């Protein structure tokens, strides 16, 4: 629609047939050039949109993988420790003056597991430790690790809760009730021993390959000895823990447990 007026304007200006032919050829060339330029521009627009969509998909994938990696990291380390490591802290080491540590161990686990298939054994341990994980979250205590059939946790480690001794004892009593339910469901006599002690400890991250968050100190050693020297189906506490909670719970008579210092 735009060609005729432009052609007539040029024809009137030049006034010769030869000029008309030249201008007409030039107009055809210009229209063809603009047509192909339009195609190229549209092709570039489509390619740009496609590239933008691919970039957005890649960004979503990266974000998803980053969130998954962070979730895995939080399954290995406490949130505050993970944040410090991601922030560039090379050595994570903290001292705590007053916390409560617990060890829980399955009684006669070796003889019980001897007649079980690998799948049944792992499923049993999974049920038991998931039960403990859920109760640890409920009572706000920090799971440290599992060692074979032993579960280790600490109360008062990061949130500085004042009732950490009570929280750990309540956790232990709930675990004893939980293992009774699992035993009934599975038709097995599964019994636990629990040992608890309060006091100072040191916490930190060690290792390069399969690094781990761990704790050390007399509080940890005594809790371990309370567990190994305990009675099946009972929760045994140290004198330091007893002094924090004796008004709230009923205790059996005091027992002597030999504590070997490493």
N, C-alpha and C positions, 0 to 999 in steps of 0.2 A: 504493500500500500504506500510505502514511502518513496519507491523508485520513480514513478511518473513525474511528480512535482519537481524532484531534484533534476531529472533528465530535461524537462522543459526549461527550467531555469538556466541550465548550462547551455542548452540549444539556443535560447534567445540571446545569450551573452556572446557566444562564439558565432552563431549564424551560418555554419557550413556543415555539409554532410559528413565530411571527413572527421570533423570534430565530434559530430554526433556518434559516429561509429566508435571513435576512441573512447568517448565518455561512456557509451553503452557497454563496451567491453570492460572498461574500468569498473563500472557499477556491478556487472556480473561477477567480476573477480572479488570485489569487496563483499558482495553478498555471500559468495562461496566461502571466503576467508572468515567472515563473521559467523557463518553457520558452523564450520569446523571448530572455530574458537569456542563457540557455545557448547559444542559437544565435549571438547576437552575440559572446559570449566566444569560442566556437569559431572564428567568422569572424575575430576579432581575432588569435587564436592562429595560424590559417593564414596570415593576412596578415603577421604578424610573422615567421613562419618563412620565407615567401617573400622578405620584405625582407632578412632575415638572409642568405639564400642569395645574393641579388643583391649585397649588400655584400661577401660573401666572394669572389664572382666578380670584382667590380670591384677588390678588393684584390689578387687574384692577377694580374689584367691589369696593374695599376699596377706590381706587383713585376716582372712579366715585361718590361714596357717599360723600367723603370729599369735592369734587368740588361742589356737590349739596348743602351741608351744608354751605359752604362758600358763595355760591350764595344767599341762604336764609338769612344768617347773614347780607350780604350787602344790602338786601332789608329792613332790620330793622335799621341798623346803617350806618353812613357815613364810607367810606373805612378807613380813618385814625384812627377813633375811634375803629373800629373792629380790626385793626392791633395792637393797643395798648392793647386791652383786651386779644387778643390771645397771646401777648407777656408777659402776667402776671401782667399787671398794674391793681391794685385792685380798685383804685378810679380815675375816669376820670372827671376832672373839669378844665375848661379853661375860661379865661376872654377875652373879645373882646371889644376894645375901640370904634370901629366905624363900625357898620354894619347896614343893613336895614331890617326890619321885615314887613311882610305882612300877613293880615288875609283876607280871602275871604269867604263870607257867602251867602247861598241861601235865597232869600227874600220869606217870607210866606211859608216856606218849610213844616211846620206842617200841615197847612190847605190843601196844595197841595197834600201831601202824604196821607192824610186821605182817599181819594177815590181811591187809587192805591192798586193793589195786592202786596204782598211781593216781588214777582219775578220782577214785573215791577218797583217797587221802587228801588230795589238793582241794576237792570240793568241801570236805569237812573243815579244813583249815580256813578256807575262804569264808565259809559260813560263820565260823567263830570270830575271825578277825574283822569281818564286816560288822558283826554285832558290836564288837568293841569299838570300832571306828565311829559308829553312830552314837554310842554312848559317850565317847570322848568329846564329840562335838556338842552333845547335849549338856555336858557338865563343864564345858569350856576348858578342857585340859588339852595339852599339846602332845599328840602322838610323836614319839621320837623314831621308833623303828620296831620291826619284828626280827627276832633272832631265832630261826628254827620255829619252835612252837611257843616261843616266849614273846610277850607284848610289853613294850616299855613306853611310859608316858610321864609327863611332868605337868604339875599344876602351878599356876602363878608365874609362868615363865615370861610372857610378853604383856599380858593385860594387867599385871600387878594386882590381881585379885587378892583381897585380904583373907578370904575364906578358902584359900587353895587347899589346905589340909582337909577340910570338910568336903570340898568338891571331889578330891581324889578318893576319899573313903566312900562317899556316896556312889561314885563311879564303880568302885570295886564291888560294893554290895549289889549294885544293879547288874554287873557282869556275872556275879554268882547266880543271880536269878535267871539271867539270860542263858547261861550254859545249862541250867536245869531244863529249860524248855527245849534247847537243841538236843540234849541227851534223850529226852522223851520222844521227840520227833524222829530221831534216828535209831532209837532202840539200843543205844550204847551208854555205858557208864563212863561219862566224860567228867572228870573232876579237875578243878583248878586249885592252885596255891597262889596267894597274893602277898607281896611284901611291900611295905610303905615306910618311907623315912623322910624327914624334913630337915632343911638346913641349906647351906650355901653350895653352889656348884658353878662350873665354868661351861659355857656353851660356845660352839663354833663350827665352822665348815672346814673340813679337811679333805685332802685328796685331789687328784687331777682327773683320773679315769674313774667314773662312777663315784664322784664326790659325794659326801654325806654330811648332814648336820648331826652333831652328836653332843653329848654332855659328859662331864667328868667331875669327880669330887667325892668326898666322904658321904654326902647325901646319896649319891648313886650307889656306892659300894655297900652301904648299910642296907639300903632298900633291897639290893640283890641278895644279901645274906638273909634278910628277913623272909624273902620268898623261898630260897633254897632250904632254909631251916624251918619252914612253916608246916602247918597241918593241912592236909587236903580238905577242900571245902571251907577253909577259913581265911580271914584277912588278918595278917599279922603286922603290927605297927611298931615302930621304934619308940623309945622313951620320949624323944623330941616331938614326934607326932602326937603321942598320947597326951602330952602336956598341953597341946593346942586344942584338943577335941574331947577330953575325958568327960566334960559336963554334958555332952550331947549324946553320947553312945553308951551302950552297956558293954562292958568288957569281961572276958573270962579272966581267970587268974594269970598272973604274969609268968612268962616262961623265959628261961635264959637261953640265949642263942650266941654261940661263939662267933665273934667277928674277927676274921684274920685280915690284918692290914698287909696289903701288897707292898 
